[in-house]
Amino acid sequence: MTYAWPNKIIHEFTDDELADAIERNEADRDPVIRDLVRDCTREWERRRGITA
């Protein structure tokens, strides 16, 4: 089953959408999905003050 990414930019994802996207897709081998997960992770960290 394919994950249905929210139809908005990553900065507009809710915290729940970010967590869900990361959790469901962190092991995906597709390079495009890996980039999306990396961007979601960066946004998650930014919101928590872990990174700039």
DSSP file (Angstrom, degrees, kcal/mol; ACC not computed):
  #  RESIDUE AA STRUCTURE BP1 BP2  ACC     N-H-->O    O-->H-N    N-H-->O    O-->H-N    TCO  KAPPA ALPHA  PHI   PSI    X-CA   Y-CA   Z-CA
    1    1 A M              0   0    0      0, 0.0     2,-0.3     0, 0.0     0, 0.0   0.000 360.0 360.0 360.0 134.3    0.0    0.0    0.0
    2    2 A T        -     0   0    0      1,-0.1     2,-0.3     2,-0.0     0, 0.0  -0.649 360.0-118.1 -85.8 137.5    1.3    3.4   -1.0
    3    3 A Y        -     0   0    0     -2,-0.3     2,-1.0    21,-0.1    -1,-0.1  -0.564  21.3-133.4 -73.0 134.0    1.4    6.2    1.7
    4    4 A A        -     0   0    0     -2,-0.3     3,-0.1     3,-0.0    -1,-0.1  -0.781  21.5-147.9 -91.8  99.4   -0.8    9.2    0.8
    5    5 A W        -     0   0    0     -2,-1.0    12,-0.0     1,-0.1     0, 0.0  -0.373  29.5 -96.3 -64.1 143.0    1.3   12.2    1.5
    6    6 A P        -     0   0    0      0, 0.0     2,-1.8     0, 0.0    -1,-0.1  -0.331  34.8-119.0 -58.1 143.8   -0.6   15.3    2.7
    7    7 A N  S    S+     0   0    0     -3,-0.1     2,-0.3     2,-0.0    -2,-0.0  -0.471  84.2  71.4 -88.4  66.3   -1.4   17.6   -0.3
    8    8 A K  S    S-     0   0    0     -2,-1.8     2,-0.1     0, 0.0     5,-0.1  -0.958  91.6 -74.0-163.5 171.1    0.5   20.6    1.0
    9    9 A I    >   -     0   0    0     -2,-0.3     3,-2.0     1,-0.1     4,-0.5  -0.410  47.1-110.2 -76.6 157.1    4.1   21.7    1.6
   10   10 A I  G >  S+     0   0    0      1,-0.3     3,-1.6     2,-0.2    -1,-0.1   0.836 115.8  61.0 -57.9 -37.2    6.1   20.3    4.4
   11   11 A H  G 3  S+     0   0    0      1,-0.3    -1,-0.3    32,-0.0    -2,-0.0   0.706 104.0  52.5 -64.6 -17.1    6.1   23.5    6.5
   12   12 A E  G <  S+     0   0    0     -3,-2.0    -1,-0.3     2,-0.0    -2,-0.2   0.509  83.8 113.1 -95.2  -6.2    2.3   23.3    6.5
   13   13 A F    <   -     0   0    0     -3,-1.6     2,-0.1    -4,-0.5    -4,-0.0  -0.341  69.5-122.2 -62.3 144.4    2.2   19.7    7.9
   14   14 A T     >  -     0   0    0      1,-0.1     4,-2.4     4,-0.0     5,-0.2  -0.385  30.1-104.0 -74.2 167.1    0.8   19.3   11.3
   15   15 A D  H  > S+     0   0    0      1,-0.2     4,-2.6     2,-0.2     5,-0.2   0.899 124.6  52.5 -59.5 -39.8    3.1   17.6   13.9
   16   16 A D  H  > S+     0   0    0      1,-0.2     4,-2.5     2,-0.2    -1,-0.2   0.904 108.5  49.5 -63.7 -41.4    1.0   14.5   13.5
   17   17 A E  H  > S+     0   0    0      2,-0.2     4,-2.6     1,-0.2    -1,-0.2   0.901 111.5  49.6 -64.4 -40.6    1.4   14.5    9.7
   18   18 A L  H  X S+     0   0    0     -4,-2.4     4,-2.5     2,-0.2     5,-0.2   0.957 112.7  46.1 -61.0 -50.6    5.1   15.0   10.1
   19   19 A A  H  X S+     0   0    0     -4,-2.6     4,-2.7     1,-0.2     5,-0.2   0.907 114.3  48.5 -60.0 -42.8    5.5   12.1   12.6
   20   20 A D  H  X S+     0   0    0     -4,-2.5     4,-2.7     2,-0.2     5,-0.2   0.919 111.2  49.2 -64.6 -45.2    3.3    9.8   10.4
   21   21 A A  H  X S+     0   0    0     -4,-2.6     4,-1.3     2,-0.2    -2,-0.2   0.910 114.7  45.0 -62.2 -42.6    5.2   10.6    7.2
   22   22 A I  H  X S+     0   0    0     -4,-2.5     4,-1.5    -5,-0.2     3,-0.3   0.955 115.5  46.7 -65.1 -50.3    8.6   10.0    8.9
   23   23 A E  H  < S+     0   0    0     -4,-2.7     4,-0.2    -5,-0.2     3,-0.2   0.907 115.7  43.6 -60.4 -45.6    7.4    6.8   10.6
   24   24 A R  H  < S+     0   0    0     -4,-2.7    -1,-0.2    -5,-0.2    -2,-0.2   0.741 125.8  30.4 -73.9 -22.9    5.7    5.2    7.6
   25   25 A N  H >< S+     0   0    0     -4,-1.3     3,-1.7    -3,-0.3    -1,-0.2   0.398  80.6 104.5-122.0   2.3    8.5    6.1    5.1
   26   26 A E  T 3< S+     0   0    0     -4,-1.5    -1,-0.1     1,-0.3    -3,-0.1   0.751  89.1  44.7 -62.7 -23.2   11.8    6.1    6.9
   27   27 A A  T 3  S+     0   0    0     -4,-0.2    -1,-0.3    -3,-0.1    -2,-0.1   0.401  83.2 124.0 -99.2   2.3   12.9    2.7    5.4
   28   28 A D    <   -     0   0    0     -3,-1.7    -3,-0.1     1,-0.1    -4,-0.0  -0.390  50.3-154.7 -65.6 138.1   11.7    3.5    1.9
   29   29 A R        +     0   0    0     -2,-0.1    -1,-0.1     4,-0.1    -3,-0.0   0.573  59.1 111.9 -91.1 -11.0   14.5    3.1   -0.7
   30   30 A D     >  -     0   0    0      1,-0.2     4,-2.6     2,-0.0     5,-0.2  -0.481  65.8-141.5 -65.3 126.1   13.1    5.5   -3.3
   31   31 A P  H  > S+     0   0    0      0, 0.0     4,-1.9     0, 0.0    -1,-0.2   0.827 100.0  52.6 -62.1 -31.9   15.5    8.5   -3.4
   32   32 A V  H  > S+     0   0    0      2,-0.2     4,-2.0     1,-0.2     5,-0.1   0.931 111.6  45.3 -68.3 -44.7   12.6   10.9   -3.8
   33   33 A I  H  > S+     0   0    0      2,-0.2     4,-2.7     1,-0.2     5,-0.2   0.893 110.1  55.4 -64.7 -39.6   10.8    9.5   -0.8
   34   34 A R  H  X S+     0   0    0     -4,-2.6     4,-2.5     1,-0.2    -1,-0.2   0.908 107.7  49.4 -59.6 -42.0   14.1    9.6    1.2
   35   35 A D  H  X S+     0   0    0     -4,-1.9     4,-2.4     2,-0.2    -1,-0.2   0.906 110.8  49.6 -64.0 -41.3   14.4   13.3    0.4
   36   36 A L  H  X S+     0   0    0     -4,-2.0     4,-2.4     2,-0.2    -2,-0.2   0.910 111.5  48.3 -63.2 -42.2   10.9   14.0    1.6
   37   37 A V  H  X S+     0   0    0     -4,-2.7     4,-2.6     2,-0.2    -2,-0.2   0.909 110.6  51.5 -64.2 -41.3   11.5   12.1    4.8
   38   38 A R  H  X S+     0   0    0     -4,-2.5     4,-2.4     2,-0.2    -2,-0.2   0.912 110.9  48.2 -62.0 -42.5   14.7   14.0    5.3
   39   39 A D  H  X S+     0   0    0     -4,-2.4     4,-2.2     2,-0.2    -2,-0.2   0.894 111.3  50.3 -65.0 -39.4   12.8   17.3    4.8
   40   40 A C  H  X S+     0   0    0     -4,-2.4     4,-2.5     2,-0.2    -2,-0.2   0.907 110.4  50.2 -63.0 -41.6   10.1   16.1    7.3
   41   41 A T  H  X S+     0   0    0     -4,-2.6     4,-2.5     2,-0.2    -2,-0.2   0.916 109.8  50.2 -63.9 -43.5   12.8   15.2    9.8
   42   42 A R  H  X S+     0   0    0     -4,-2.4     4,-2.6     2,-0.2    -1,-0.2   0.906 111.7  48.0 -61.0 -41.8   14.4   18.7    9.4
   43   43 A E  H  X S+     0   0    0     -4,-2.2     4,-2.4     2,-0.2    -2,-0.2   0.914 110.5  51.6 -66.0 -42.0   11.1   20.4    9.9
   44   44 A W  H  X S+     0   0    0     -4,-2.5     4,-0.9     1,-0.2    -2,-0.2   0.925 113.5  44.7 -57.8 -46.4   10.3   18.3   13.0
   45   45 A E  H  <>S+     0   0    0     -4,-2.5     5,-2.6     1,-0.2     6,-0.7   0.891 110.5  54.3 -67.1 -40.2   13.7   19.2   14.5
   46   46 A R  H ><5S+     0   0    0     -4,-2.6     3,-1.4     1,-0.2    -2,-0.2   0.915 105.8  52.8 -60.7 -42.8   13.3   22.9   13.6
   47   47 A R  H 3<5S+     0   0    0     -4,-2.4    -1,-0.2     1,-0.3    -2,-0.2   0.775 111.5  46.7 -65.1 -25.3   10.0   23.0   15.4
   48   48 A R  T 3<5S-     0   0    0     -4,-0.9    -1,-0.3    -3,-0.4    -2,-0.2   0.350 115.3-113.2 -98.5   5.2   11.6   21.6   18.5
   49   49 A G  T < 5S+     0   0    0     -3,-1.4    -3,-0.2    -4,-0.3    -2,-0.1   0.680  82.5 122.6  74.4  17.3   14.6   23.9   18.4
   50   50 A I  S   <S+     0   0    0     -5,-2.6     2,-0.3    -6,-0.2    -4,-0.2   0.868  80.2  11.3 -78.8 -37.3   17.0   21.0   17.7
   51   51 A T              0   0    0     -6,-0.7    -2,-0.2    -9,-0.2    -1,-0.2  -0.903 360.0 360.0-135.3 164.6   18.3   22.6   14.5
   52   52 A A              0   0    0     -2,-0.3    -6,-0.1    -3,-0.1   -10,-0.0   0.448 360.0 360.0 -81.8 360.0   18.0   26.0   12.8
